[in-house]
């Protein structure tokens, strides 16, 4: 006698590249490739990462999975510097 085991259907996880900026008073983190503005912060790197992960979940739950579907994925991110006269 065979038993049909129910498999839980968990949505596939999507990986995001996260930019983390360090300031004198803590860290700020934000994802690339997500429609809308999502920011996390914390006193430590780990706190900022946990906060931005929570913010991404909330953003997707609130606005739907379409916010995760950018035109093309971010392959790499760079930090560059330029001067602007002002």
Secondary structure, DSSP 8 states (H G I E B T S, - for coil): -----------------EEEEEETTEEEEEESS-SS---EEESSHHHHHHHHHHHHHHHHHHH-GGGG--SS--------------
